Amino acid sequence: MMEENKQDVNKTQASLKVSMLNLVPLRAGQTYLDAYKDMITLAQAVESYGYERYWIAEHHNMKSLGSSATQLLIQHTLANTKTIRVGSGGVMLPNQSPYLVAEQYGTLETLYPNRLDLGLGRAPGTDQVTARALRRTNNLYTDFAEELRELKGYFDDTNGVHAYPAAGLQVPFYILGSSTDSAYLASELGLPYSFASHFAPAMMEEAVAIYRERFKPSKVLSKPYVILGLNAVLADTDEEAKRLATTQTQRFIDIITGRNQGLQPPVESEAELWDNYVEAKRAPHFGPISFRAEDIAFREQAVVRQMTSVSLIGSPATAAKQLQDLQKRVTFEEIMAQSLIYDQTAQAYSYKLLADVVKTV
């Protein structure tokens, strides 16, 4: 099972790889169809820049994100690209039937062989009320490790029930996480590990260290492989990058204050944002991150800065230095970049500059 994963991942370990994550955010004034068109345009651009993979994240009940039906967007992206790997960043497995996931992703692998990644996470990707609607139960505490074993069994065709056309196919699995729990699991199973430090960096160094120290070689992976999520806003000058990054700051302010609006145009300075922000009135929820009201009260600015602390923002020279500093803190083989930039042309250019930077470090 998943021998292709071993071939694909191990061959890339000689140098740092660059990939991108897309939550398919709507920009202010956009429709969902607009966002899906942007998703394809961006996928085609980063494919031309030599990106390794293009992942789409699963989120639910978030009006400003278009990534709820992840597998459909993955299929649409595969159909409109030629070489880049496309996958889930990730499938929130407790929300799904492992059997249906096997059928769906087995179908995608059949249609687009050797281009599909299956990133798997345990978080609901939404609030608890929506999670209950998804899972049709009040019991939200499922056994993620057991669900993984069941899913693997459908691809290995060792379960009592067969999942066609998945049976016998080799779709690479990746464990996603934002805490040490996922690090223990990924290391025990000998699978690649993708850490969500682009918005949940608090346990990054500890989790990656646990994964690397405890890693057990498996049939699909002989040594640890870490994909590190980060934010990236690059431009020709530091000043322009900082201006563009005010869209990212606005997005994270919206997350912690519960405002569900599309990406906003940049403003001249971050200070301008904090002069006009709306205080958090309730404890929000975003993917695996659940806040308590007392965690946020009067601390919005500090919370946003902590959530976005793993970011490359600046000119190529500045971003290269930031990336080198990050490599001194934690060891990783690949970066998974998210660029929350309002202007589509500037966003594509940022990804191009990032690809060039990665080649130099």
TORGU-702502 format. One record per atom (N, C-alpha, C): residue in one letter; x, y, z. Coordinates in pm, whole numbers, plus 32768, in hexadecimal, padded with zeros to 4 digits. Layout:
# residues N
AXYZ
...
//
This chain:
# residues 361
M80547F878000
M800080008000
M8057807E8000
M803780DB7FAB
M807381617FAB
M810881607F8A
E813A80FE7F3B
E81C680FE7F16
E81E8817B7EC4
E818681AF7E79
E819F82277E2A
E81C1829D7E85
N8187829D7EFE
N81A583067F5E
N823A83047F81
K8271828F7F96
K82FE82847FB7
K835582BA7F46
Q833482947ECD
Q838282C27E5A
Q837883597E4C
D8300838D7E5C
D82EA841C7E48
D832D84707EB3
V831E844C7F32
V8352849C7F9E
V83E9848E7FAB
N841B84147FAB
N84AA84027FC4
N8501843F7F57
K84D184447EDD
K8524847C7E73
K853385137E80
T84DD85547ED1
T84DF85E57EDE
T852F86157F55
Q856E85BD7FA0
Q85AB85E6801C
Q8633862B800B
A866A862E7F92
A86ED866A7F80
A86EA87017F8E
S867987417F6E
S867187D37F75
S85E787FC7FA5
L85DE88777FD5
L855F88AA8008
L84FA88B77F98
K848288877FAE
K841688907F4C
K83B388FB7F77
V836A89317F16
V830789987F33
V8280896E7EF7
S8219897A7F48
S819189597F21
S813489C77F53
M80B489BE7F31
M80588A257F61
M7FD689E97F92
L7F998A317FF1
L7F198A0C802B
L7EB38A758005
N7E3B8A487FE0
N7DD08AA37FBC
N7D518A808009
L7D208AE08056
L7C9F8AD1809A
L7C2D8B058043
V7C4E8B317FCC
V7BF08B6A7F6B
V7BA08BDC7FAB
P7BE58C437FDC
P7B9E8CB48017
P7B5D8D0B7FAC
L7AE68D3D7FCA
L7AA98DA07F74
L7AE98E277F90
R7B008E747F2B
R7B278EFF7F3E
R7AA98F537F4F
A7AB78FC77F8A
A7A44901E7FA1
A79F990357F1F
G797690197F21
G7923902E7EAC
G791D8FB97E4D
Q79698F4F7E66
Q796B8EDE7E0C
Q78F98E7C7E26
T78D98E2F7DBF
T78818DBA7DCD
T78D88D3E7DE0
Y78988CCF7E03
Y78E38C527E0D
Y791E8C2A7D86
L78D38C427D1B
L79078C227C97
L79848C727C78
D79868CF07C9F
D79FF8D427C8E
D7A768D027CD6
A7A5E8CD67D52
A7AC98C9B7DA3
A7AFD8C1A7D63
Y7AA18BCB7D29
Y7ACC8B4E7CEA
Y7B1E8B6B7C6C
K7AF98BD27C22
K7B498BF87BAD
K7BD48C267BD7
D7BDB8C757C44
D7C5D8C9F7C78
D7CB18C277CA3
M7C6F8BC37CDE
M7CB48B4B7D0C
M7CFC8B067C99
I7CBA8AFB7C27
I7CF58AB97BB3
I7D648B0E7B76
T7D4B8B8F7B69
T7DB28BE87B32
T7E318BE17B84
L7E228BDE7C08
L7E978BD97C60
L7EDC8B517C57
A7E8F8AE67C4E
A7ECB8A607C40
A7F1F8A577BC2
Q7EEE8A8D7B55
Q7F388A8A7AD9
Q7FB78ADF7AE2
A7FAF8B4E7B2C
A80248BA37B3C
A80908B5C7B8D
V806C8B257C02
V80D48AE87C55
V810A8A697C16
E80B98A267BC5
E80ED89B47B7A
E815D89E07B1D
S814B8A537ADC
S81B28A867A82
S822F8AB47ACD
Y82208AD37B50
Y82938AFD7BA0
Y82DE8A887BDD
G82AE8A0D7BC6
G82F489977BF8
G82CB896B7C83
Y825489917CB1
Y822689677D36
Y820F88D07D39
E822C88967DAC
E822388057DBC
E819287D67DC3
R8140881A7E14
R80B687EF7E26
R805D88677E46
Y7FDC88517E34
Y7F7688B87E47
Y7F0688787E9A
W7EFD889F7F17
W7E9C88627F70
W7E2788C07F8B
I7DB488857F9A
I7D3988CF7FB8
I7D03889E803E
A7CE188FC8096
A7CBA88DA811F
A7C2388CF812D
E7BF788798187
E7B69886581A3
E7B3B88C08215
H7AD7891481F9
H7A988966825E
H7A0189688247
H79B5897882B3
H7924897682A9
H78E689EA82F5
N78738A1782C5
N78258A818305
N78788B018314
M78C98B1E82B1
M79188B9982AF
M78FA8BE0822B
K78A98C478233
K78738C8981BC
K78E08CBF8161
S79518CE58199
S79BB8D24814B
S7A1B8CC1810C
L7A068C3E8120
L7A5B8BD780E5
L7A088B7C808B
G7A418B588019
G79F78B057FBB
G7A238A757FB7
S7A688A458020
S7AA989C2801B
S7A6189558068
S79DC89588069
S799388F380B6
S7992886B806F
A797A88687FED
A797687EA7FA2
A7A0187D27F66
T7A5F87B07FBD
T7AEC87AF7F98
T7B0987527F24
Q7AD186D97F26
Q7AF286787EBE
Q7AC586A77E34
L7A5986F67E2D
L7A2B872A7DAC
L7A8C87937D77
L7AC187E77DD1
L7B22884C7DA8
L7BA7880D7D7F
I7BCD87A27DC3
I7C4687597D9E
I7C3787217D11
Q7BC486E47CF5
Q7BAC86AE7C6F
Q7BB1871C7C05
H7B73878D7C24
H7B7087FD7BC5
H7BFD88317BAC
T7C4F88367C15
T7CD988657C06
T7D2D88017BB8
L7D1E87817BD5
L7D66871B7B89
L7D4387227AF4
A7CC5873B7AD7
A7C98873F7A4C
A7CCF87B77A01
N7CF8881F7A4A
N7D25889B7A0B
N7DBA88B57A1E
T7E0488507A4B
T7E9688577A55
T7ECF87D87A14
K7F5487D37A09
K7F90876479C0
K7FF387117A10
T804187537A66
T80AF870A7AA8
T80B087187B3F
I808187867B76
I808B879E7C06
I803687387C52
R8068870C7CC4
R801886B57D1B
R7FAC87097D5D
V7F3786D07D6B
V7EC587177DA5
V7E8C86BE7E13
G7E6686FC7E83
G7E3186A87EEE
G7DE886F47F58
S7DCA86AE7FC2
S7D7986E28030
S7DD4871180A0
G7DBB878A80CD
G7E0B87BE813B
G7DB887E881B2
G7D5E879781E3
G7D4F870C81B8
G7CBF86E081BE
V7CAB865E81B0
V7C2C861F81D0
V7C2386128267
M7BBC864C82A1
M7BA7863E8332
M7B5D85B98349
L7BAA8551835F
L7B7684C98358
L7B0284AE83B6
P7B0084E68430
P7A8B84CC8486
P7A088501844E
N7A0F855E83EE
N7995859183AF
N796185338343
Q79B284D4831A
Q7995848582A4
Q798A83F182C6
S794B83A88271
S795383168275
S79D382EB8231
P7A2C82A38276
P7AA682748233
P7A89822881B2
Y7A1A81E181B0
Y79F681968138
Y79DC81F580C3
L7990826080DC
L797482C08071
L79F2830A8046
V7A4A832C80A6
V7AC8836D8084
V7B1983128027
A7B1D82918045
A7B6582337FF0
A7B2A822F7F64
E7AA782287F5B
E7A6682257ED7
E7A8482A57E88
Q7A7683177ECB
Q7A8883987E87
Q7B1883AB7E58
Y7B7683957EB3
Y7C0283AD7E8F
Y7C3B833C7E3A
G7C0382C57E45
G7C27825C7DE6
G7BFB827F7D59
T7B8782BD7D4E
T7B5782EA7CCB
T7BB383577C93
L7BDA83B67CE8
L7C3384217CBB
L7CBB83E97C8F
E7CF0838A7CDB
E7D70834E7CB7
E7D6683037C33
T7CF382C67C19
T7CDF827F7B9B
T7CDB82E07B26
L7C9983517B3A
L7C8C83B57AD0
L7D0E84027AB7
Y7D5A841A7B24
Y7DD4846C7B1C
Y7E4684237B64
P7E7783B77B2A
P7ED883627B73
P7F5983AB7B96
N7F88838C7C10
N800983BD7C43
N801084547C52
R7F9E84967C64
R7F9C85277C7A
R7F4D854C7CF7
L7F1D84EC7D42
L7EC285067DB0
L7F0584F17E38
D7EEE85507E94
D7F1A85437F20
D7E9F853E7F79
L7EA784EE7FE3
L7E3984E48042
L7E6B850E80CC
G7E60859180E9
G7E8085C4816D
G7E0A85AF81CA
L7E2485808242
L7DBA8555829E
L7DCB85978326
G7D5E85D08359
G7D60860F83DC
G7CED85E28432
R7CF5860384B3
R7C8E85D88511
R7C308648853C
A7C5486C6851F
A7C028737854C
A7B80873E84FB
P7B18877D8531
P7A9A878684E6
P7A9E87E98473
G7AFC88498477
G7AFE88AF840F
G7A88890E8418
T7A4E8917848F
T79D8896B84A2
T79B889718536
D794589AC8559
D791989B185E4
D78D4892E860A
Q78B9891D868C
Q7883889E86BB
Q77F38886868D
V77A488EE8681
V771A88DE8651
V771B88A885C2
T776F88E3856E
T777988B484E4
T77B5882884DE
A7814880B8537
A784F8785853B
A77E4871C8558
R7786873D85B0
R771A86DE85CC
R76C286CA8553
A76AB87358507
A765B8727848C
A76A486D18426
L772886DF841E
L7777868E83C2
L777985FB83E9
R778B85E4846A
R77A3855B8498
R7725851284C3
R76B8855C84CC
R7636852184F1
R763A84DC8578
T7686851585D4
T769084DD865A
T76BF854986BB
N76A38536873B
N76D5859187A1
N775F856887D4
N778C84F287AC
N780F84C187D5
N787784F28772
L78BF855A8797
L79218595873D
L79AF85628756
Y79BE850187AF
Y7A4284D087D4
Y7A5884468795
T7A8184468718
T7A9583C986D0
T7B25839A86DF
D7B3E831F86B8
D7BC382E386C0
D7C0782F68638
F7C568361862D
F7C93838585AE
F7CF18317857C
A7D3F82DE85D6
A7D9C827485AE
A7D5181FC8574
E7CE081D985B1
E7C918169857F
E7C54818A84F7
E7C26820684E7
E7BEF822F8465
E7C5A822A83F8
L7CD48250841A
L7D43824683BB
L7D5C81B58392
R7D5B815C83F6
R7D7180CE83D8
R7D03809A837B
E7C8880C38397
E7C1980968342
E7C2C80C982B3
L7C4F814A82A6
L7C6181848221
L7CD2813E81D7
K7D428126821A
K7DB280E081DB
K7D88805581AE
G7D3480148200
G7D077F8D81DD
G7CB87F88815C
Y7C6D7FF4813F
Y7C237FF680C0
Y7C8180008049
F7CEC804F8056
F7D4D80587FE9
F7DA07FD87FDD
D7DBF7F9C8050
D7E087F1C804F
D7DAF7EA78028
D7D2C7EBF802E
D7CC67E578012
D7CCF7DE48075
T7CE17E0880F5
T7CE97DA3815E
T7C717DA781BC
N7C147E0381A7
N7B9D7E0A81FA
N7B347DA681C8
G7AD17D8E821C
G7A667D3281F6
G7A117D668183
V7A0A7DEA8177
V79C07E29810A
V7A247E6680A9
H7A087E5B8029
H7A627E8F7FC4
H7A367F1A7F97
A7A967F717F7E
A7A797FF87F4F
A7AB580097EC5
Y7A617FFF7E61
Y7A90800D7DD7
Y7A76809C7DA6
P7AD280D47D56
P7B4C80997D1E
P7BC980AC7D74
A7BB880C97DF5
A7C2D80E17E4A
A7C8080647E63
A7C3F7FF07E65
A7C837F737E8A
A7D017F5D7E37
G7D747F577E7C
G7DF27F3D7E3A
G7E3B7FB97E08
L7DFF802D7E12
L7E4080A77DE2
L7E9D80E07E4C
Q7F0181287E1E
Q7F68815E7E77
Q7F5B81F67E7B
V7F0682277ED5
V7EF482B77EE9
V7F4382E07F65
P7FA0833D7F5A
P7FF283627FCE
P7FA483AA803A
F7FB8838080B6
F7F7B83BE812B
F7FDE841F816C
Y7FA9848C81A1
Y7FF584EE81F0
Y7FA4850C826D
I7FE5851082E0
I7FA18533835C
I7FAE85C98373
L7F3D860B8385
L7F3A869983A1
L7F2786B08436
G7F5E871D8468
G7F4B873784F6
G7F7387C3851F
S7F4887E78597
S7F6C886785D3
S7F9188568665
S7FAA87D8868E
S7FCC87BB8719
S802A8743871D
T805687218795
T80B086AF87A4
T806A862A878F
D7FE6862487A1
D7F9E85A6878D
D7FB5856E8701
S7FAA85C5869F
S7FBB85998615
S804B857085F9
A80AB85AF863F
A8138858C862C
A815284FC865A
Y811B84D786CC
Y812B844E86FD
Y80F183EA8699
L807C84098664
L803983AD8609
L8087839F8586
A80B08410854C
A80F9840B84CD
A817D83BF84DD
S81C283D4854D
S8241838E8562
S822B82F98576
E81C382D385BD
E81A6824585D5
E818481FD8553
L8139824184FB
L810F8203847D
L8178820E840F
G81E0825F8425
G8246827183BF
G821382B78344
L81C28322835A
L8188836D82EB
L81BE83FC82E9
P81B884408277
P81E084CE8273
P8185852082CD
Y81BD858D8302
Y817785DE8366
Y8170866F8336
S80F986A78332
S80E687328309
S80B087808380
F80FC87E683AC
F80D588328424
F809D88BA83FC
A802E88E0843C
A7FE389588419
A801789D6845E
S809789F1844B
S80D28A67848D
S80AC8AE98448
H80618AE283DB
H80338B5D839A
H7FC58BA283EB
F7F888B5C844B
F7F298B9F84A4
F7F288B678531
A7F728AFA8549
A7F778ABF85CF
A80068A9885F0
P80618AFB85FD
P80EF8ADC860B
P811D8ABC8699
A80C68AC386FC
A80F18ABB8787
A81438A3D87A5
M811989CA8770
M815C894A878E
M81B7891C871C
M81D6897486BF
M8221894D8647
M82A389068668
E82FA894786B4
E837E890E86CE
E8375888D871D
E831E888A8781
E8310881187D2
E82D8879E8780
A827087B98730
A8231874F86E2
A82908715867A
V82D7876B8634
V8334873B85CD
V83A686EB860E
A83D587188681
A844086CF86C7
A8411864486F0
I8396863C8724
I835E85BA874C
I8355855D86D2
Y832185948665
Y8313854385EB
Y8399850E85BC
R83FC856385B7
R847E853A8581
R84C584D885DF
E84BB84EF8661
E84FF849986C1
E84C0840E86CB
R843C840786BC
R83F5838986D0
R83D38341864D
F83FA837A85DE
F83D28343855D
F83FC82B1854C
K839D8260851E
K83B781D38501
K83AE81BE846A
P84198194842A
P8413817B8399
P83A481198377
S836681308306
S82F580DD82DA
S830980B2824A
K82AB80678215
K82B3803A818B
K82AB80B0812A
V8274811F8158
V825F819080FD
V82C182028112
L830C82018181
L83658270819E
L83D9824081F6
S8453825781C8
S84C782238210
S84FC82838279
K84E08304826C
K850E836682CE
K84A983D882D8
P84B084298342
P844A84908358
P843F84F182E4
Y83C5851E82CF
Y83AC85848268
Y834685E6829E
V8371866482AF
V831C86CC82EA
V82F987358281
I827987518275
I824887C08225
I8219882B8287
L825388A1827E
L8236890A82DF
L81E08976829E
G816A898C82D8
G811289F682A7
G81448A7E82D5
L813F8ADF827B
L81658B67829F
L811B8BC98245
N81188C468270
N80DF8CB28220
N814F8CF581D2
A81318D21815A
A81988D608108
A815B8DD580BB
V81968E4A80CD
V816E8EC18081
V81EF8F038052
L82108EEE7FD3
L828C8F227F9A
L826C8F8A7F2F
A82C28FEC7F25
A82B890537EBE
A834590867EA2
D835090E27E46
D83D591137E21
D8419915E7E93
T83CA919D7EEA
T840391E87F5A
T83C091BD7FDC
D840791D3804A
D83CD91B680CD
D8350920980E5
E8352928580BB
E82E292E080D4
E826492AF808C
E82739284800E
E81FF92547FC5
E81CC91D08000
A822591798028
A81FA90FA8065
A81AD911380E7
K81DE91708139
K8199918F81B5
K810F91C9819A
R8104921B8132
R80819252810E
R802291E280E1
L8052918A808B
L7FFF911A805D
L7FD690C180D1
A802F90B28133
A8015905981A5
A7FA9908E8201
T7F7E910A81F1
T7F0F913B8245
T7E8E90F18224
T7E8490B781AE
T7E109061818F
T7E138FE581E8
Q7E898FA981F7
Q7E988F358250
Q7E738F5A82DF
T7EA38FCC830F
T7E818FF78397
T7DEB900983A6
Q7DAB90468344
Q7D1A9057834B
Q7CD38FD18350
R7D078F6F8304
R7CC98EEB8304
R7CD08EAB838F
F7D428EB683D0
F7D4F8E7A8454
F7D018EC984BE
I7CF68F4A84AE
I7C9E8F968507
I7C0E8F6584F7
D7BE58F4D847B
D7B5E8F1A8463
D7B498E9384A6
I7BB08E3E84A2
I7BA38DBA84E0
I7B898DC68575
I7BD78E1885BA
I7BC98E1B864C
I7B558E72867B
T7B228EC98623
T7AAE8F1A864A
T7A2C8EE28614
G7A358E7385C8
G79BC8E318599
G797A8E738522
R79C18ECF84DF
R79888F0D8467
R79A18EB383EF
N79398E9283A7
N79448E338339
N793B8E7E82B4
Q79A58EC58293
Q79A58F128217
Q7A1A8EE881C0
G7A138F0A813F
G7A7B8EE480E3
G7AFC8F3080FB
L7B658F0880B1
L7BE58F4D80BB
L7BD38FE28099
Q7C0E903680EB
Q7C0090C680DC
Q7C7991038096
P7C66916F804C
P7CD791B3800E
P7D3C91E08077
P7DBB91EB8051
P7E1F921980B1
P7E0C92AB80D4
V7E4192D08147
V7E45935D8171
V7ED79385817B
E7EEF94038196
E7F7894358191
E7FD194008200
S7F9793E38276
S7FE993B382E4
S7F96935E8342
E7FDB93058389
E7F9692B083EA
E7F5F9302845E
A7FA3936E8481
A7F7393C384ED
A7EE793F784D0
E7ECB94138453
E7E459442842B
E7DDA93DA844C
L7DFD935B843D
L7D9C92F1845A
L7D7792EE84EE
W7DDD92F88543
W7DC392ED85D2
W7D7E9369860B
D7D8293D585C1
D7D37944B85EB
D7CA2943B85D2
N7C7E93DB857A
N7BF393CF854F
N7BB793448563
Y7C0192E885A5
Y7BCF926085AC
Y7B5592558608
V7B0991EB85F3
V7A9391CE8644
V7AB9916886AE
E7A9D9185872B
E7AC291298797
E7A7490A6878C
A7AB5903A87B7
A7A738FB887B7
A7A028FB8881D
K798D8F8E87F0
K79188F898847
K78F88EFC8878
R79338E998838
R791B8E0E885E
R79988DBD883E
A799E8D468875
A7A108CEF885A
A79FD8CAB87D3
P7A548CC48772
P7A438C8986ED
P7A7E8BFE86E5
H7A6F8BC28671
H7AA78B3E8657
H7ADA8B3E85C9
F7B528B0785B3
F7B898B00852D
F7BD88A808520
G7BA08A2184D4
G7BE489A184C2
G7C0289608547
P7C81893C8561
P7CA288FB85E0
P7CB5895C8653
I7CAB89E08638
I7CC58A43869F
I7C428A7086DD
S7C318A55875C
S7BBB8A8087A5
S7BE88AE08813
F7BAF8B588813
F7BD78BBE8871
F7B748BC588E6
R7BA78BEE8958
R7B518C1589C8
R7B478CAD89C8
A7AD48CDF89F3
A7AC08D6F89F1
A7B2E8DB78A3F
E7B568D7D8AB0
E7BBA8DBF8B03
E7C458DBD8AC3
D7C598D638A60
D7CD98D608A1A
D7CE98DDA89BF
I7C798E148996
I7C7C8E7B8930
I7C638F068968
A7C118F1089CF
A7BE78F938A01
A7C5E8FF08A15
F7C5B906289D1
F7CC190CB89DB
F7D4A909C89A6
R7D4E90298963
R7DCE8FF38935
R7DCC8FD388A0
E7D6E900C8856
E7D5E8FE887CA
E7DE08FF8877B
Q7E2690668790
Q7E9F907F8744
Q7F0B90178762
A7F198FF387E0
A7F7D8F8F8805
A7F588F0687CC
V7ED68EE687CC
V7EAB8E658796
V7EC68E5D8701
V7EA78EC786B7
V7EC18EC88627
V7F568EBA860C
R7FA78F018655
R80388EFA863E
R806E8E6F865D
Q80388E2F86C2
Q80658DA786E2
Q803A8D468674
M7FBD8D528644
M7F8C8CF785DE
M7FD98D05855B
T80098D7D853D
T804E8D9684BE
T80E68DA084CE
S81198D6E853C
S81A88D808558
S82028D3384F7
V81CD8CC984B9
V821B8C808455
V81F28CB483CB
S822A8D2583A8
S820A8D69832A
S828A8D9E82EB
L82908D968268
L82FB8DD5821B
L82BE8E5181DA
I82E98EC58205
I82AF8F4181D2
I83218FA081AD
G832B8FC2812C
G8394901E8104
G83C290088075
S843190478054
S847190337FD3
S84AD8FA77FCF
P84D88F787F59
P85198EF57F54
P858F8EE77FB4
A85E18F4E7FC1
A86538F45801C
A86258F3980AD
T85C08F8680D1
T858C8F7F815A
T854B8EF88175
A84FB8EC98115
A84B88E488126
A851D8DD6812F
A858A8DDE80E3
A85F18D7780EA
A862F8D728176
K86488DE781AE
K867F8DEC8237
K861C8DB4829B
Q859D8DD5828D
Q85378DA182E7
Q852C8D0A82DC
L85348CD68264
L852D8C458250
L85A68C00828D
Q861B8C3A827D
Q86938C0182BA
Q868B8C028352
D86538C6C838A
D86408C72841B
D85DF8C06844A
L85778BEE83FB
L85178B85841D
L855A8AFC8419
Q85B28AE783BB
Q85F98A6783B0
Q86568A4E8427
K86818AB98469
K86D38AA984E1
K867E8A7B8557
R85FD8A978553
R85A38A7285C1
R856A89E685B3
V855189BC8538
V850B893E8522
V85398903849D
T853E887D8497
T856C8839841E
T84F5880C83CB
F84F6882F834C
F8488880882F4
F84BD87F68267
E847687A5821A
E849E87858192
E844F87D38128
E83E0880E8151
E8387884F80F0
E833988BC8138
I831C892980F2
I82C2898D8129
I823F898A80DB
M81D389A48124
M814D89AB80EA
M811B8A398104
A81208A8D809D
A81098B1D80B0
A80798B438094
Q80488B9B80EA
Q7FC88BDD80D5
Q7FE38C7380C3
S7FB18CAE8057
S7FC58D3C803E
S7F3E8D818034
L7F188DC4809F
L7E988E0A80A4
L7EAB8E98806F
I7EAC8EA47FEC
I7EC28F247FA8
I7E468F457F57
Y7E188FBF7F61
Y7D998FE67F23
Y7DA28FE97E8B
D7E0990267E56
D7E1790347DC5
D7E4D8FB27D8A
Q7E058F7A7D28
Q7E2B8EF87CF2
Q7EB48EFB7CAE
T7ED28F687C67
T7F538F727C25
T7FC58F787C8A
A7FB28FC77CF2
A80188FD17D5C
A80268F4C7DA5
Q7FB98F027DB6
Q7FBF8E817DF8
Q80118E1D7DA7
A7FF68E167D25
A80438DBA7CD0
A80D78DE17CCE
Y80F28E627CCB
Y817D8E907CCA
Y81C38E6D7D4E
S817B8E757DBC
S81B38E4F7E3D
S81DC8DBC7E3D
Y81878D667E05
Y81A98CD87DFD
Y82218CC17DA2
K822D8D0F7D36
K82A08D017CDE
K83218D297D26
L831C8D997D6E
L83918DC57DBA
L83B78D5D7E23
L83528D217E63
L836E8CBC7ECA
L83B48C447E8C
A83878C177E18
A83C88BA67DD6
A845A8BC67DBA
D84758C407D90
D84FF8C687D76
D85528C6C7DF5
V85168C9B7E63
V855C8CA17EE3
V85838C157F13
V85258BB87F08
V853D8B307F38
V85B48AF17EF1
K85C88B137E73
K86398ADB7E29
K86BF8B0C7E5E
T86BE8B7B7EA9
T873D8BB67ED7
T87658B8D7F62
V87098B537FB0
V87298B35803D
V875B8AA6804B
//
